[in-house]
């Protein structure tokens, strides 16, 4: 089990689950931009986790974590804007 995590495959499984969720959201009528904003921070955090698990240099760990914050801050604004739209 230790080798499974050390190889980064655990993070790969999480990324695959995020891709499945993205496809599901897209098939349910969510726009691509909204799906990227909703799942983007999680994907970036998992990429940072993967970098840490495989022993990557610290910038490869810090960069995706830092990039996840601005995307995460956009998330509530998009959900609120979507809720204000009248349904067709």
N, CA, C and O of each residue as an XYZ file, in Angstrom:
352
protein
N       0.827     -1.192      0.000
C       0.000      0.000      0.000
C       0.866      1.248      0.000
O       0.513      2.253     -0.617
N       2.000      1.188      0.690
C       2.902      2.330      0.724
C       3.426      2.671     -0.653
O       3.559      3.846     -0.996
N       3.725      1.651     -1.448
C       4.217      1.890     -2.810
C       3.132      2.514     -3.679
O       3.428      3.314     -4.566
N       1.894      2.157     -3.429
C       0.762      2.711     -4.180
C       0.686      4.218     -3.981
O       0.483      4.963     -4.939
N       0.845      4.666     -2.756
C       0.805      6.100     -2.477
C       2.087      6.780     -2.924
O       2.038      7.878     -3.479
N       3.231      6.154     -2.694
C       4.513      6.755     -3.060
C       4.645      6.946     -4.569
O       5.353      7.845     -5.023
N       3.970      6.107     -5.340
C       4.039      6.233     -6.793
C       3.124      7.333     -7.325
O       3.233      7.722     -8.488
N       2.231      7.830     -6.488
C       1.298      8.861     -6.931
C       0.023      8.309     -7.534
O      -0.850      9.075     -7.942
N      -0.099      6.994     -7.598
C      -1.290      6.398     -8.213
C      -2.570      6.701     -7.433
O      -3.651      6.739     -8.019
N      -2.463      6.913     -6.137
C      -3.655      7.265     -5.352
C      -4.211      8.597     -5.840
O      -5.425      8.764     -5.949
N      -3.327      9.540     -6.132
C      -3.770     10.830     -6.664
C      -4.342     10.665     -8.066
O      -5.290     11.358     -8.437
N      -3.774      9.754     -8.844
C      -4.300      9.500    -10.184
C      -5.737      9.005    -10.131
O      -6.558      9.380    -10.969
N      -6.040      8.170     -9.155
C      -7.406      7.659     -8.990
C      -8.347      8.815     -8.645
O      -9.465      8.889     -9.156
N      -7.885      9.715     -7.776
C      -8.717     10.874     -7.434
C      -8.941     11.763     -8.645
O     -10.045     12.273     -8.837
N      -7.917     11.957     -9.463
C      -8.080     12.761    -10.678
C      -9.061     12.104    -11.640
O      -9.861     12.787    -12.279
N      -8.999     10.785    -11.741
C      -9.944     10.067    -12.604
C     -11.374     10.249    -12.098
O     -12.297     10.408    -12.896
N     -11.560     10.227    -10.784
C     -12.893     10.448    -10.221
C     -13.381     11.860    -10.536
O     -14.569     12.058    -10.795
N     -12.486     12.840    -10.518
C     -12.875     14.210    -10.871
C     -13.268     14.313    -12.339
O     -14.186     15.056    -12.686
N     -12.585     13.578    -13.195
C     -12.948     13.572    -14.620
C     -14.330     12.959    -14.803
O     -15.140     13.474    -15.574
N     -14.604     11.865    -14.101
C     -15.935     11.240    -14.178
C     -16.995     12.220    -13.696
O     -18.057     12.335    -14.308
N     -16.717     12.924    -12.611
C     -17.675     13.909    -12.110
C     -17.884     15.043    -13.109
O     -19.005     15.518    -13.291
N     -16.807     15.473    -13.752
C     -16.920     16.540    -14.748
C     -17.801     16.098    -15.921
O     -18.651     16.860    -16.383
N     -17.601     14.895    -16.389
C     -18.424     14.379    -17.488
C     -19.879     14.299    -17.052
O     -20.776     14.663    -17.813
N     -20.118     13.826    -15.834
C     -21.484     13.730    -15.332
C     -22.137     15.113    -15.264
O     -23.285     15.278    -15.677
N     -21.410     16.105    -14.745
C     -21.967     17.457    -14.663
C     -22.248     18.025    -16.053
O     -23.265     18.686    -16.261
N     -21.348     17.767    -17.000
C     -21.564     18.266    -18.361
C     -22.797     17.625    -18.999
O     -23.543     18.288    -19.720
N     -23.009     16.338    -18.732
C     -24.187     15.674    -19.302
C     -25.475     16.125    -18.625
O     -26.563     15.938    -19.170
N     -25.358     16.721    -17.434
C     -26.536     17.229    -16.720
C     -26.826     18.682    -17.076
O     -27.684     19.312    -16.458
N     -26.117     19.215    -18.067
C     -26.427     20.552    -18.557
C     -25.602     21.680    -17.961
O     -25.869     22.847    -18.250
N     -24.628     21.374    -17.156
C     -23.760     22.425    -16.626
C     -22.785     22.858    -17.709
O     -22.318     22.035    -18.497
N     -22.482     24.127    -17.748
C     -21.542     24.638    -18.734
C     -20.106     24.249    -18.407
O     -19.770     23.976    -17.254
N     -19.271     24.227    -19.429
C     -17.879     23.836    -19.246
C     -17.165     24.780    -18.288
O     -16.398     24.336    -17.434
N     -17.414     26.084    -18.424
C     -16.769     27.050    -17.546
C     -17.117     26.815    -16.085
O     -16.245     26.872    -15.217
N     -18.374     26.556    -15.816
C     -18.814     26.307    -14.443
C     -18.191     25.025    -13.903
O     -17.757     24.981    -12.752
N     -18.145     23.993    -14.723
C     -17.559     22.725    -14.285
C     -16.075     22.920    -13.973
O     -15.576     22.385    -12.983
N     -15.367     23.682    -14.808
C     -13.949     23.924    -14.553
C     -13.736     24.720    -13.270
O     -12.789     24.468    -12.525
N     -14.612     25.673    -13.017
C     -14.464     26.472    -11.799
C     -14.811     25.647    -10.566
O     -14.197     25.817     -9.513
N     -15.773     24.768    -10.688
C     -16.183     23.954     -9.541
C     -15.141     22.873     -9.236
O     -14.793     22.659     -8.075
N     -14.650     22.199    -10.263
C     -13.741     21.075    -10.046
C     -12.268     21.445    -10.192
O     -11.393     20.685     -9.776
N     -11.993     22.592    -10.773
C     -10.604     23.008    -10.995
C      -9.773     23.072     -9.729
O      -8.668     22.529     -9.697
N     -10.276     23.728     -8.669
C      -9.468     23.774     -7.446
C      -9.155     22.388     -6.881
O      -8.041     22.141     -6.421
N     -10.115     21.506     -6.914
C      -9.877     20.151     -6.408
C      -8.809     19.447     -7.241
O      -7.923     18.786     -6.699
N      -8.900     19.595     -8.560
C      -7.909     18.965     -9.435
C      -6.517     19.532     -9.176
O      -5.538     18.787     -9.146
N      -6.428     20.837     -8.991
C      -5.120     21.441     -8.720
C      -4.563     20.996     -7.374
O      -3.362     20.756     -7.252
N      -5.408     20.883     -6.376
C      -4.946     20.420     -5.063
C      -4.470     18.977     -5.154
O      -3.463     18.618     -4.544
N      -5.177     18.155     -5.900
C      -4.752     16.760     -6.065
C      -3.441     16.694     -6.849
O      -2.602     15.838     -6.567
N      -3.253     17.583     -7.828
C      -1.976     17.615     -8.546
C      -0.839     17.997     -7.601
O       0.256     17.442     -7.692
N      -1.093     18.943     -6.692
C      -0.091     19.278     -5.688
C       0.200     18.098     -4.772
O       1.352     17.844     -4.417
N      -0.850     17.382     -4.393
C      -0.680     16.183     -3.574
C       0.161     15.153     -4.306
O       1.056     14.544     -3.720
N      -0.124     14.959     -5.583
C       0.632     13.981     -6.371
C       2.105     14.360     -6.434
O       2.986     13.511     -6.295
N       2.356     15.653     -6.646
C       3.743     16.118     -6.691
C       4.445     15.840     -5.359
O       5.602     15.420     -5.335
N       3.741     16.074     -4.260
C       4.338     15.819     -2.945
C       4.591     14.328     -2.728
O       5.616     13.943     -2.165
N       3.661     13.500     -3.172
C       3.815     12.057     -2.978
C       5.010     11.491     -3.729
O       5.688     10.588     -3.238
N       5.267     12.021     -4.919
C       6.373     11.477     -5.722
C       7.696     12.183     -5.440
O       8.712     11.867     -6.060
N       7.690     13.138     -4.509
C       8.937     13.789     -4.121
C       9.394     14.876     -5.067
O      10.596     15.099     -5.215
N       8.472     15.552     -5.706
C       8.818     16.634     -6.630
C       9.378     17.823     -5.848
O       9.120     17.961     -4.652
N      10.144     18.680     -6.525
C      10.636     19.890     -5.856
C       9.476     20.768     -5.387
O       8.390     20.727     -5.965
N       9.704     21.552     -4.353
C       8.632     22.302     -3.709
C       7.870     23.227     -4.654
O       6.667     23.397     -4.455
N       8.496     23.847     -5.682
C       7.666     24.712     -6.547
C       6.549     23.943     -7.266
O       5.478     24.495     -7.520
N       6.800     22.676     -7.590
C       5.772     21.875     -8.261
C       4.643     21.488     -7.318
O       3.559     21.109     -7.762
N       4.895     21.582     -6.032
C       3.853     21.349     -5.042
C       3.098     22.647     -4.786
O       1.869     22.659     -4.730
N       3.844     23.739     -4.632
C       3.241     25.025     -4.279
C       2.446     25.640     -5.430
O       1.406     26.255     -5.192
N       2.905     25.490     -6.656
C       2.249     26.148     -7.791
C       0.783     25.737     -7.960
O      -0.076     26.616     -8.018
N       0.462     24.450     -8.041
C      -0.958     24.118     -8.183
C      -1.795     24.514     -6.970
O      -2.965     24.872     -7.108
N      -1.197     24.449     -5.788
C      -1.941     24.880     -4.598
C      -2.252     26.367     -4.671
O      -3.365     26.787     -4.357
N      -1.276     27.161     -5.083
C      -1.489     28.604     -5.196
C      -2.482     28.939     -6.299
O      -3.287     29.857     -6.140
N      -2.443     28.220     -7.407
C      -3.374     28.481     -8.513
C      -4.806     28.099     -8.159
O      -5.751     28.630     -8.742
N      -4.973     27.190     -7.218
C      -6.330     26.763     -6.870
C      -7.117     27.865     -6.147
O      -8.345     27.896     -6.230
N      -6.434     28.760     -5.446
C      -7.139     29.773     -4.661
C      -7.962     30.733     -5.519
O      -9.152     30.890     -5.247
N      -7.395     31.384     -6.541
C      -8.240     32.313     -7.312
C      -9.422     31.632     -7.994
O     -10.498     32.218     -8.112
N      -9.222     30.409     -8.437
C     -10.328     29.681     -9.068
C     -11.390     29.369     -8.018
O     -12.587     29.487     -8.277
N     -10.944     28.975     -6.845
C     -11.878     28.662     -5.762
C     -12.688     29.898     -5.364
O     -13.874     29.783     -5.054
N     -12.070     31.063     -5.370
C     -12.782     32.287     -5.006
C     -13.836     32.669     -6.043
O     -14.805     33.350     -5.704
N     -13.671     32.250     -7.290
C     -14.657     32.537     -8.327
C     -15.876     31.631     -8.221
O     -16.940     31.966     -8.742
N     -15.739     30.501     -7.562
C     -16.802     29.500     -7.480
C     -18.121     30.042     -6.922
O     -19.146     29.879     -7.585
N     -18.160     30.667     -5.760
C     -19.458     31.123     -5.232
C     -20.130     32.160     -6.129
O     -21.356     32.188     -6.233
N     -19.341     33.004     -6.770
C     -19.927     34.017     -7.644
C     -20.652     33.371     -8.820
O     -21.740     33.808     -9.194
N     -20.055     32.333     -9.405
C     -20.700     31.677    -10.540
C     -21.951     30.934    -10.110
O     -22.954     30.961    -10.823
N     -21.916     30.265     -8.954
C     -23.107     29.560     -8.486
C     -24.234     30.540     -8.201
O     -25.393     30.271     -8.516
N     -23.891     31.681     -7.604
C     -24.906     32.677     -7.294
C     -25.495     33.233     -8.585
O     -26.708     33.412     -8.687
N     -24.650     33.505     -9.562
C     -25.137     34.027    -10.843
C     -26.044     33.013    -11.530
O     -27.051     33.392    -12.128
N     -25.697     31.720    -11.451
C     -26.522     30.700    -12.050
C     -27.870     30.555    -11.356
O     -28.870     30.237    -12.000
N     -27.901     30.785    -10.050
C     -29.144     30.674     -9.298
C     -30.089     31.840     -9.588
O     -31.305     31.709     -9.444
N     -29.529     32.978     -9.998
C     -30.366     34.142    -10.274
C     -31.038     34.070    -11.637
O     -32.013     34.778    -11.887
N     -30.526     33.224    -12.516
C     -31.124     33.105    -13.839
C     -32.474     32.393    -13.753
O     -32.599     31.382    -13.062
N     -33.467     32.907    -14.439
C     -34.737     32.176    -14.463
C     -34.597     30.897    -15.279
O     -33.915     30.874    -16.304
N     -35.236     29.855    -14.824
C     -35.155     28.598    -15.575
C     -36.074     28.675    -16.788
O     -37.154     29.266    -16.751
N     -35.603     28.058    -17.860
C     -36.362     28.104    -19.123
C     -37.358     26.993    -19.214
O     -38.076     26.888    -20.209
